[in-house]
Amino acid sequence: APAGLRRACAVAKQAADLHTPTVNQLAAARYLADNDLDAHVARVAAAYGARRDAMLAGLPTALPAGSTWTRPEGGMFLWVRLPEPYDTTALLPDVVRHDVAYVPGAPFHAGEPDRATLRLCFVTQSPDEIAEGLRRLGEGLREAAHRTA
């Protein structure tokens, strides 16, 4: 990290717990010295990229027409906005009945919540599991839409 950021992080950490135990510091240093961290990060990034791409590929058929989503360049989540009048908080129990879940987006908004938004995690499942999860998500959303129509 840049020196200014490191200093700010150190001050914030010291305010939280004063000191990391020396044994923990030594264990982290030994692990990092004995393992090729750059190679590990490259492997993880490739796996996450494949999983993100699997999710992106399945969204057009899983989500209602008019939905939009991000294409993240990193991280673990992508954001979806369903068309009006979807309320992702209200729909979550219906979707969970299909053994799949998402995180409603409304609590992430600093101002007026956008109740049509949701967050999907793409890093914890394989591409095949993501495809199945999106199938279930689409089924749950379609069923909920038919019930409220």
C-alpha positions in Angstrom: 0.0 0.0 0.0 1.1 3.6 -0.4 3.0 4.9 2.6 0.2 7.4 3.5 -2.4 4.7 3.4 -0.2 2.3 5.5 0.2 5.0 8.1 -3.6 5.7 8.2 -4.3 1.9 8.5 -1.8 1.5 11.3 -3.3 4.4 13.3 -6.8 3.0 12.8 -5.7 -0.5 13.8 -3.9 0.8 16.9 -7.1 2.6 17.9 -8.9 -0.8 17.6 -6.6 -3.2 19.3 -3.2 -1.6 20.1 -1.1 -4.4 18.8 -1.1 -7.6 16.7 0.5 -10.5 18.7 4.0 -11.1 17.6 3.3 -14.8 17.0 0.5 -13.9 14.5 2.9 -11.5 12.7 5.6 -14.2 12.5 3.1 -16.8 11.2 1.9 -14.4 8.5 5.5 -13.4 7.5 6.5 -17.1 7.3 3.5 -18.0 5.3 4.0 -15.2 2.8 7.7 -16.0 2.5 7.1 -19.7 2.0 4.3 -19.3 -0.6 4.2 -17.6 -3.9 1.5 -15.1 -3.0 1.5 -13.5 -6.5 0.9 -17.0 -8.1 -1.9 -17.6 -5.7 -3.6 -14.3 -6.4 -3.3 -15.0 -10.2 -5.0 -18.4 -9.7 -7.8 -16.9 -7.6 -8.3 -14.1 -10.0 -8.6 -16.5 -12.9 -11.1 -18.7 -11.0 -13.2 -15.6 -10.0 -13.1 -14.4 -13.6 -14.5 -17.7 -14.9 -17.2 -17.6 -12.3 -18.1 -14.0 -13.0 -18.3 -14.8 -16.7 -20.6 -17.8 -16.0 -22.9 -15.6 -14.0 -22.9 -12.9 -16.7 -23.7 -15.5 -19.4 -26.7 -16.7 -17.5 -28.3 -13.4 -16.5 -30.1 -12.6 -19.7 -32.3 -15.8 -19.5 -32.7 -15.7 -15.7 -33.8 -12.1 -15.1 -36.9 -10.4 -16.3 -36.8 -8.3 -19.4 -35.6 -4.8 -18.7 -33.1 -5.8 -16.0 -29.6 -4.3 -16.0 -26.4 -5.4 -14.2 -22.8 -4.5 -13.7 -19.8 -6.2 -15.2 -17.3 -6.1 -12.4 -13.6 -6.0 -13.2 -12.8 -7.4 -9.8 -14.3 -8.2 -6.4 -16.8 -10.8 -5.6 -20.2 -9.4 -6.4 -22.3 -8.0 -9.2 -25.2 -5.6 -8.9 -28.5 -6.1 -10.6 -31.4 -3.8 -11.1 -34.8 -5.4 -11.9 -37.4 -3.3 -13.7 -40.2 -1.6 -11.8 -42.2 -2.7 -9.8 -40.0 -5.4 -8.5 -39.1 -5.1 -4.8 -36.2 -7.5 -4.1 -36.7 -7.4 -0.3 -40.3 -8.5 -0.6 -39.5 -11.1 -3.3 -36.6 -12.7 -1.3 -38.8 -15.2 0.6 -40.4 -16.4 -2.7 -37.0 -16.9 -4.3 -35.6 -18.7 -1.3 -38.3 -21.3 -1.7 -36.3 -22.3 -4.8 -33.2 -22.9 -2.7 -31.4 -19.9 -4.0 -30.8 -16.4 -2.5 -29.4 -13.0 -3.1 -28.8 -9.9 -1.0 -31.5 -7.2 -1.5 -29.8 -3.9 -2.5 -31.9 -1.4 -0.6 -29.7 -1.4 2.6 -26.6 -0.5 0.5 -28.0 2.9 -0.6 -26.9 5.9 1.4 -30.0 7.9 0.4 -33.3 6.8 -0.9 -33.1 3.0 -1.3 -33.6 1.5 -4.7 -35.8 -1.5 -3.9 -35.4 -3.0 -7.3 -31.7 -3.7 -6.8 -29.9 -6.9 -5.6 -26.4 -8.2 -5.1 -25.2 -11.5 -6.4 -22.0 -13.3 -5.3 -20.1 -15.1 -8.0 -17.1 -16.5 -6.2 -18.4 -19.2 -3.9 -19.9 -21.5 -6.5 -18.6 -23.3 -9.6 -19.8 -22.2 -13.0 -22.2 -25.2 -13.1 -23.6 -24.3 -9.7 -24.0 -20.7 -10.8 -26.0 -21.8 -13.9 -28.3 -23.9 -11.7 -28.6 -21.0 -9.2 -29.6 -18.6 -11.9 -32.1 -21.1 -13.3 -33.7 -21.3 -9.8 -33.5 -17.5 -9.4 -35.3 -17.0 -12.7 -37.9 -19.6 -11.7 -38.5 -17.9 -8.4 -38.8 -14.4 -9.9 -41.2 -15.6 -12.6 -43.4 -17.4 -10.1 -43.5 -14.3 -7.8 -44.4 -12.1 -10.8 -47.3 -14.4 -11.8 -48.6 -14.4 -8.3 -48.6 -10.6 -8.0 -49.9 -9.9 -11.5 
